[in-house]
Amino acid sequence: MATDVEEPTLTVDELAARAGVTVRTVRFYGTKGLLPPPVIGPRRVGHYGQEHLSRLALIEELQHQGMTLAAIERYLQQLPEGLSAHDLAIHRAVVASWAPDSAEEVSRAELERRAGRPLSAEDLDRLVAMSVVREAAAQGTYRVDLGLLRLGVQLLDVPIAHETILAARTVLLKHTRAAAHELSLLFRDEVSERESVEAVKDLSAHMQPLVVQALLTTFQRSLKEELREWLTEES
């Protein structure tokens, strides 16, 4: 996994403010091992970086989904080592997608405020292609997937053509739907015909976080191997 190049520069107060939590919460997560320790600078002042901020956002999202601290600790322990802030943001986006509907209707000004930057017409087209944003019924308003917005905005700066984004989305939808179908068949085999629909939903709710994490980790590793092979062929 790629590592972040930015040096940790945030104090614990600044980190807490950026993450929307208290300093006490940051320190509590640190003692529980949910956050890596800060880099100790001059005068024994701890400094935090983007990885800490992204990890805090992931923890808060997991709690929002109803996971206990013990479950969150197990989830974080199963993540691959060396994840960058961007990798953690991807995991958070996936976690947020577990919610039945994390979309919200907002104005153009509010969308840009939440994105943290002005958005051009081309930017909006790219966000639509990534299924992060779509136009709402009311003129000048947009329906935005808040769980994916931060990641989508980061991807705006990636030099990739709009057509390629659309093609990539088609590929992902095709193969993830196929994987979901195969996994649903496995779930059905675990639930007898005498059990209720609620039993199926309960099994799915327990398995979904594990399956999503496994799919994401496997995809990241496979993509890394594909890129390595491609670069080897080109050299």
N, C-alpha and C positions, 0 to 999 in steps of 0.2 A: 504494500500500500504506500502511496505517496505520503510524505510527511510535510507538515506545515513549515514554511520558510520564515514566517514572522516570529520574532522573539517575543516571549511573554512580557507584556508591558502593563497589564492591568493590576491594580491593587485589589485586595479583597473587597473593599467598599465599591470600587468601580465595577468589578465583576458582578457583585450582587445587584447593583443598580441596572446594569445592562441585561442581566438575566431575569430581573423582576422578582427576585427572592431576597431574603434577609441575609445579612452577614452570618448570623447564627446558623442558618440553613446550610450555607456554603461550608462552614466549618464542621457541621454535623455530618454532611455527606463525606467530607474528607476523612473524619475519624472512622466512618463505616467502610472506607475503601472504595466508595462510589466515584470519588474524584481523585485523580492523581495529585501528588503533592505539588505545591508551587515551586518555582525556581527562586531560590534565596539570593537576593541581591545585596547591595551595600546596606549597612546598618541593619542587617538581618530582616529586611523587608521582603515578604513573599510576593512574587509576581506571577500572574496568571495569563494564559493566552487564549487563542481562538478555540483550541481543543477543549479547554475547560468550559468555555461558553457553550459550545455545541453539546458537550456531554451533559451540562446542566439542563439544556433545553430537552434533550432526550429523556433524562430522568423525570422531568416535570411532565412530559407527554405520557410516559409510562404510568406515572401516578394518576394522570387524568383518565387513563384507560382502566383504572381500578386495580392495578398491580400493587402488591405489598412491597415494602422495602426489601424483604427477603427474596421475593420473586425478581425484583429489579436487580438485586445483587447477582443472582444466578444468571440473569439475562446478560448483564454486562460482562460477567466472567466468561461467557461463551463467545463473545465477540472476538474476531481475529486481533492479534497484537499489531500495534503500529498504525491504527486507524487515524487518519487525518481529521481535521475539523469538517472538511467536505464529506468524507466518508460517514461521519457521525450524523451530519445533516441529512444524508440519504436515508440512514436508518430511522431518523426521527420522522421523515416524510412518510416512510413505509408504515411506521407505527401509527401515525395520525390517520392513515388511510383505513385503519381497522374500524374507525368510527363510522356509524351508518351514513352520516352526511356531515362533513366538516365544511361545506360550502356556505358562503354568506354573500348576500347581495350588497354591493357598495358602489359609491360614486367614483368617478375617475380620480377626483382629488384624494378620496380616502384610499383608493387602491394604490396610488403613488405614495401616499404617506406610509402605508404598511409595507410597500416595497422598498422604501427608503431611498427612492430616486425617481426622477421624472421618467415617464415611459412614452417612447415615440410610437407611432403607428406600427412600425416594424417590430418593436418590442412586443406590442400587444398581439400581433400576428403570431409571433414565436411562442408566446405564452398560451395562446389558443391552441396552437399545434401540439403543445405539450400537455394539453387538457388541464392546465392550471387555471385558465380564465376562459369565460365565454360571455357573450353579450346577453344581458337580461332583457326582460320584456320592456321595461321602462327605458326610454331614450337616455343615453349618457350614463347608464349604470351597468355594472358587470357582476357576474356571479363568479366568485373566486374561491378556489380550494385553498383554505388557509394553511392546511398541513403541507401543501406542496409549494406555496408561494415563495418561501425563502430559497428553496432549492432552485425553483424555476428562474428566479431573478439572478442567481449565481450563474446559471447556464446561459444567460443572455450574452455574457462576455466571451463565451466559447465560440471560436471562429468556425461555425458549421452552418451550411446552407439551410434555408427554410425547408426546401424540398427533402433534404436528408433527414430532418427532424420528423417530417410526416412519414417518410418511408420507415424510419426506425420505430415510430409509434405503431405502424401497421404490423411490423415484425413482432414487436413485443406483445401486442394484443393477441395475435395469432397463437403464439407459443404459450403465453401465460394462460390463455383460455383452455388450451389443450391440457396443460399441466393441472389446472383446476379441475377439469373433468375427470382425469385419471385419479386425482386425490379424493374427489367426492365419492368415487366408486369404492375406494379403500375405506372411507368413513362409513359408507352404507354397510359394508361387510361386518363392521364392528358393532352395529346396532341391529338387533333382531327386529323382525316385523311386528312383534308384539309391543315393542317400546314406542313411546309417543314421539311426535315431532319435536317436542321440547328436549327429548333426550338427544336427538340428532343435533339440535342447535347448541346444546350444552357441550357436546363432544367437539363440535366445530369451534366454539369459543375458546376451549382449552387448547386445541391443537393449532389454531390459526397463527398465534404469535410465533410458535416454534417453526411452523412450516414456512412462514414468510421470512424469518431470519435465515433458515437453511437455504431457501431459494436465492435470497440476496447474496449471502456469502458465497454460495456455489457459483452464481453468475459473475461476481467480482473476480473470483479466482480463474474462472474459465476465460473471461475477457482478457485478463492479464496474460494468460498463456497464449491466447490467440495473437495478441499484440507482440509478444516476444517472438513467436514463430514468424509473424509477418516481417518484423524488423530484421530477423536473421536472414530471411529470404532476400530482402532488399539490399543487405550489406554484401 
